[in-house]
Amino acid sequence: MSGKLAEGLSAELREVLVPLLTEIESLNERIKEYDERMDKIAKEGCQPHGRWPDQSIQAELTWLEHRADEAALRVQSTIPL
């Protein structure tokens, strides 16, 4: 998909944006996978104290969301207005 988004851009912009768009696609896919895992855990039931059975999933998802936000900001800063 990043190739489609980069069509029509100058070579300089493609050189900068394609790696960032590829990273964003990767992060989005990982976030989707973790969302699915969290949905499965939620359907199976949370522990009685109300916390996720696997706290590492929640921490990883938070990290991925942060990385996606950073990547989006980098892309926005490279696009001329």
C-alpha positions in Angstrom: 0.0 0.0 0.0 2.8 2.4 0.7 3.8 2.2 -2.9 0.4 3.3 -4.0 0.5 6.2 -1.7 3.9 7.3 -3.0 2.9 7.2 -6.7 3.1 10.7 -8.2 5.5 12.0 -5.6 8.9 13.2 -6.4 11.8 10.8 -5.9 13.0 12.8 -2.9 9.7 12.5 -1.1 9.3 8.8 -2.0 12.8 8.2 -0.6 11.6 9.7 2.7 8.0 8.6 2.9 8.1 5.0 1.7 10.1 3.7 4.7 7.8 5.7 7.1 4.6 4.5 5.5 6.0 0.9 5.6 6.7 1.2 9.3 3.2 2.7 9.9 1.6 -0.3 8.0 3.7 -2.7 10.2 2.6 -1.0 13.4 -1.0 -0.9 12.3 -0.9 -4.6 11.6 0.7 -5.4 15.0 -1.9 -3.2 16.8 -4.7 -5.1 14.9 -3.2 -8.4 16.1 -3.0 -7.2 19.7 -6.6 -5.9 19.5 -7.7 -9.3 18.4 -5.8 -11.0 21.2 -7.3 -8.5 23.8 -10.8 -9.1 22.4 -10.3 -12.9 22.8 -9.0 -12.4 26.4 -12.0 -10.1 27.2 -14.5 -12.7 25.8 -12.9 -15.4 27.9 -13.3 -13.2 30.9 -11.0 -11.0 32.9 -9.6 -11.9 36.2 -11.8 -11.1 39.2 -9.6 -8.0 40.2 -10.4 -6.5 36.8 -7.0 -6.5 35.3 -6.0 -8.1 32.0 -4.7 -11.7 32.5 -1.6 -10.8 30.5 -0.3 -7.3 31.5 2.4 -7.5 28.9 -0.2 -7.3 26.1 -1.5 -4.1 27.4 2.0 -2.6 27.8 3.0 -3.7 24.3 -0.2 -2.2 22.8 0.5 1.1 24.6 4.0 1.1 23.2 2.8 0.3 19.7 0.2 3.1 19.8 3.0 5.5 20.9 5.2 4.4 18.0 2.4 4.8 15.5 1.7 8.3 16.8 5.4 9.2 16.5 5.6 7.8 12.9 2.5 9.7 11.9 4.0 12.9 13.2 7.2 12.3 11.3 5.2 11.7 8.1 3.2 14.9 8.6 6.4 16.9 9.2 7.9 15.8 5.9 4.9 16.7 3.7 5.2 20.2 2.3 2.1 22.4 2.8 
